[in-house]
């Protein structure tokens, strides 16, 4: 499943969709699917956002924790 999806995404969207990345994306979704409001951009993308970021988890931070 991951091999064919990886190939499809790479062909249609370019780099970044290796088998291991697609597997990590799926794991991320399974863990956070009920908490989608906690999934945010990495800090550089949030520079104009004000508020409490203490409980927000970005893709970059999450992949570092695994």
C-alpha contacts under 8 A as a table, 3 or more apart, distances in Angstrom:
res1	aa1	res2	aa2	distance
1	X	4	X	5.59
1	X	5	X	6.21
2	X	5	X	5.11
2	X	6	X	5.78
2	X	19	X	5.60
2	X	22	X	6.54
2	X	23	X	6.67
3	X	6	X	5.14
3	X	7	X	6.22
3	X	19	X	5.70
4	X	7	X	5.10
4	X	8	X	6.15
5	X	8	X	5.06
5	X	9	X	6.07
5	X	22	X	7.73
6	X	9	X	5.30
6	X	10	X	6.02
6	X	17	X	5.34
6	X	18	X	5.56
6	X	19	X	5.44
6	X	22	X	6.40
7	X	10	X	5.20
7	X	11	X	6.07
7	X	17	X	7.71
7	X	18	X	7.85
8	X	11	X	5.23
8	X	12	X	6.20
9	X	12	X	5.15
9	X	13	X	5.56
9	X	14	X	7.08
9	X	17	X	6.22
10	X	13	X	5.31
10	X	14	X	4.55
10	X	15	X	5.63
10	X	16	X	7.18
10	X	17	X	5.62
10	X	18	X	7.68
11	X	14	X	5.96
14	X	17	X	7.61
15	X	18	X	7.75
16	X	21	X	7.04
17	X	20	X	7.89
17	X	21	X	5.61
17	X	22	X	5.79
18	X	21	X	5.10
18	X	22	X	6.18
19	X	22	X	5.24
19	X	23	X	6.21
20	X	23	X	5.04
20	X	24	X	6.14
21	X	24	X	4.99
21	X	25	X	6.09
22	X	25	X	4.98
22	X	26	X	6.24
23	X	26	X	5.15
23	X	27	X	6.27
24	X	27	X	5.00
24	X	28	X	6.06
24	X	63	X	7.73
25	X	28	X	5.04
25	X	29	X	6.22
26	X	29	X	5.07
26	X	30	X	6.20
27	X	30	X	5.10
27	X	31	X	6.22
28	X	31	X	5.29
28	X	32	X	6.12
28	X	59	X	7.95
28	X	62	X	7.75
29	X	32	X	5.26
29	X	33	X	5.20
30	X	33	X	5.60
31	X	34	X	7.90
32	X	35	X	5.02
32	X	36	X	6.12
32	X	38	X	7.97
32	X	39	X	7.62
33	X	36	X	5.73
35	X	38	X	5.64
35	X	39	X	7.34
36	X	39	X	5.38
37	X	40	X	7.55
38	X	55	X	6.93
38	X	56	X	4.75
38	X	57	X	5.84
38	X	58	X	7.97
39	X	56	X	6.25
39	X	57	X	5.34
39	X	58	X	5.51
39	X	59	X	7.29
40	X	56	X	6.50
40	X	57	X	6.21
40	X	58	X	4.90
40	X	59	X	7.41
41	X	44	X	7.71
41	X	45	X	5.57
41	X	46	X	6.52
41	X	58	X	5.52
41	X	59	X	7.21
42	X	45	X	5.61
42	X	46	X	6.83
42	X	58	X	5.33
42	X	59	X	7.01
42	X	60	X	6.34
42	X	61	X	7.74
43	X	46	X	5.00
43	X	47	X	6.60
44	X	47	X	5.77
45	X	48	X	7.90
46	X	49	X	5.17
52	X	55	X	7.61
53	X	56	X	5.31
57	X	61	X	6.32
57	X	62	X	6.50
58	X	61	X	5.21
58	X	62	X	6.11
59	X	62	X	5.11
59	X	63	X	6.13
60	X	63	X	5.44
60	X	64	X	6.37
61	X	64	X	5.14
61	X	65	X	6.40
62	X	65	X	5.08
62	X	66	X	6.54
63	X	66	X	5.30
